[in-house]
């Protein structure tokens, strides 16, 4: 698989960053990436922030002797 960048000229035309050596009528797959500053970036950053908060360095270590009621279905 090869990845190259392309610029959208209009809704039916892409301008490739460089030529690709493919025979005529070859099939290609295009993945549309979100624009920078897109809402997706905000959600990804928020998710990462909450993961860091939940599993950060100040999170205490829990030991087996701290368990009040063991889960009988849990297996190591």
Phi and psi in degrees as a GROMACS rama.xvg file:
@    title "Ramachandran Plot"
@    xaxis  label "Phi"
@    yaxis  label "Psi"
@TYPE xy
-124.101  140.836  UNK-2
-116.586  128.562  UNK-3
-135.717  159.753  UNK-4
-93.7368  153.103  UNK-5
-144.033  151.794  UNK-6
-107.543  136.41  UNK-7
-80.3561  118.153  UNK-8
-86.205  -48.4345  UNK-9
-151.168  -172.601  UNK-10
-72.1882  0.651168  UNK-11
-129.6  3.57911  UNK-12
-134.075  128.193  UNK-13
-114.563  143.484  UNK-14
-108.818  113.334  UNK-15
-73.1106  148.8  UNK-16
-69.3203  -25.9346  UNK-17
-158.532  156.223  UNK-18
-63.4655  150.338  UNK-19
-118.033  135.107  UNK-20
-81.7788  82.4162  UNK-21
-125.31  146.314  UNK-22
-68.6698  155.897  UNK-23
-55.6602  145.935  UNK-24
67.4714  14.639  UNK-25
-64.824  148.831  UNK-26
-96.0533  138.665  UNK-27
-129.588  158.026  UNK-28
-112.898  135.157  UNK-29
-115.839  131.828  UNK-30
-109.66  125.809  UNK-31
-90.2166  119.979  UNK-32
-93.5941  147.612  UNK-33
-67.6455  151.485  UNK-34
-66.1396  149.867  UNK-35
-64.9863  144.431  UNK-36
80.57  5.71636  UNK-37
-67.363  161.25  UNK-38
-58.2679  -30.5143  UNK-39
-58.9797  -41.0246  UNK-40
-61.126  -38.7065  UNK-41
-64.0197  -43.965  UNK-42
-66.7986  -40.2148  UNK-43
-62.4706  -41.8104  UNK-44
-66.1182  -41.1745  UNK-45
-62.8279  -41.214  UNK-46
-62.549  -44.3153  UNK-47
-63.3864  -40.1963  UNK-48
-62.0427  -44.1184  UNK-49
-68.3121  -36.2229  UNK-50
-63.5894  -42.9248  UNK-51
-62.6583  -37.7066  UNK-52
-66.8114  -44.3055  UNK-53
-71.4528  -34.0248  UNK-54
-119.646  30.6337  UNK-55
-73.0018  176.293  UNK-56
-65.0659  -24.9682  UNK-57
-87.0519  2.02818  UNK-58
-71.2633  128.827  UNK-59
-68.9501  153.726  UNK-60
-84.7741  130.928  UNK-61
-101.332  130.786  UNK-62
-106.249  158.62  UNK-63
-57.6764  -30.8867  UNK-64
-73.6859  -6.85207  UNK-65
-87.5996  -7.04437  UNK-66
-75.9717  125.11  UNK-67
-84.6271  -38.2446  UNK-68
-138.877  105.869  UNK-69
-68.0213  149.62  UNK-70
-85.5828  114.372  UNK-71
-66.8581  -18.9529  UNK-72
-87.9666  -9.00622  UNK-73
-79.1349  131.833  UNK-74
-124.188  141.746  UNK-75
